[in-house]
Structure formats: structure tokens, C-alpha cells
Amino acid sequence: MDKISLPKGVEIYTDFREQIGTVGKPFRLSGVAKNGKHWIYTFRYINTERFFSVEIDYNDKFYKFVK
């Protein structure tokens, strides 16, 4: 998988490229983990210590956005 499709047609790439979010701040992938049911992609806003995560299921379907 090379991108995550979020609600409202938003897509986030799962490589280390710099991206601009819907709030206008640049971010990039920081890490990937999995729990029993979902993959968790964690992204870091560039030049800050703020993170957000996106959880997807094993079928690459969006599950949850975590700030």
C-alpha cells in the first residue's frame, strides 16, 4: 500500500515524503505499528513535537484518526 484513503477524499502517502495536511501544516511519516486488529501509521508535523496517527484495518480500510 502506498497511500491511505481517508474520508472526504483525502489521501496520505505512506512513504517518507513531506506532505501538506488539510490544516496547511507539513508532515511526514514517523513510524508504523500494529495492534491485534489494525495497522497504525504515525505522522509527525515537521518542526514541531506534535504527532497524529491513522489506524487502518487489514483490508487497508480507514478505521480511526487519532490526534
One Martini backbone bead per residue (centre of mass of N, CA, C, O) as a GRO file, in nm:
protein
   67
    1MET     BB    1   0.097   0.036   0.023
    2ASP     BB    2   0.099   0.403  -0.062
    3LYS     BB    3  -0.195   0.478   0.061
    4ILE     BB    4  -0.442   0.665   0.241
    5SER     BB    5  -0.793   0.661   0.265
    6LEU     BB    6  -0.992   0.915   0.351
    7PRO     BB    7  -1.220   1.100   0.423
    8LYS     BB    8  -1.312   1.328   0.175
    9GLY     BB    9  -1.063   1.237  -0.030
   10VAL     BB   10  -0.823   1.187   0.146
   11GLU     BB   11  -0.460   1.154   0.110
   12ILE     BB   12  -0.193   0.941   0.242
   13TYR     BB   13   0.130   0.882   0.241
   14THR     BB   14   0.362   0.587   0.319
   15ASP     BB   15   0.605   0.767   0.308
   16PHE     BB   16   0.880   1.018   0.345
   17ARG     BB   17   0.726   1.242   0.243
   18GLU     BB   18   0.632   1.558   0.213
   19GLN     BB   19   0.332   1.699   0.351
   20ILE     BB   20   0.008   1.855   0.322
   21GLY     BB   21  -0.240   1.937   0.513
   22THR     BB   22  -0.561   2.053   0.583
   23VAL     BB   23  -0.409   2.272   0.790
   24GLY     BB   24  -0.119   2.352   0.637
   25LYS     BB   25   0.082   2.132   0.747
   26PRO     BB   26   0.371   1.976   0.763
   27PHE     BB   27   0.442   1.620   0.697
   28ARG     BB   28   0.555   1.287   0.819
   29LEU     BB   29   0.656   0.986   0.853
   30SER     BB   30   0.745   0.797   1.159
   31GLY     BB   31   0.551   0.526   1.188
   32VAL     BB   32   0.490   0.163   1.236
   33ALA     BB   33   0.212  -0.033   1.356
   34LYS     BB   34   0.057  -0.307   1.549
   35ASN     BB   35  -0.227  -0.459   1.634
   36GLY     BB   36  -0.467  -0.695   1.646
   37LYS     BB   37  -0.650  -0.513   1.406
   38HIS     BB   38  -0.431  -0.280   1.335
   39TRP     BB   39  -0.286  -0.024   1.163
   40ILE     BB   40  -0.029   0.223   1.259
   41TYR     BB   41   0.008   0.554   1.151
   42THR     BB   42   0.271   0.785   1.214
   43PHE     BB   43   0.280   1.141   1.233
   44ARG     BB   44   0.487   1.438   1.177
   45TYR     BB   45   0.520   1.752   1.242
   46ILE     BB   46   0.710   1.981   1.118
   47ASN     BB   47   0.887   2.155   1.366
   48THR     BB   48   0.757   1.961   1.582
   49GLU     BB   49   0.593   1.762   1.861
   50ARG     BB   50   0.363   1.669   1.670
   51PHE     BB   51   0.105   1.418   1.638
   52PHE     BB   52  -0.042   1.158   1.425
   53SER     BB   53  -0.296   0.903   1.364
   54VAL     BB   54  -0.363   0.609   1.159
   55GLU     BB   55  -0.615   0.369   1.124
   56ILE     BB   56  -0.609   0.037   0.983
   57ASP     BB   57  -0.700  -0.231   0.835
   58TYR     BB   58  -0.624  -0.536   0.670
   59ASN     BB   59  -0.792  -0.392   0.408
   60ASP     BB   60  -0.718  -0.078   0.392
   61LYS     BB   61  -0.922   0.052   0.592
   62PHE     BB   62  -1.051   0.298   0.749
   63TYR     BB   63  -1.089   0.370   1.109
   64LYS     BB   64  -0.882   0.597   1.256
   65PHE     BB   65  -0.831   0.918   1.407
   66VAL     BB   66  -0.536   1.052   1.585
   67LYS     BB   67  -0.420   1.335   1.788
   0.00000   0.00000   0.00000
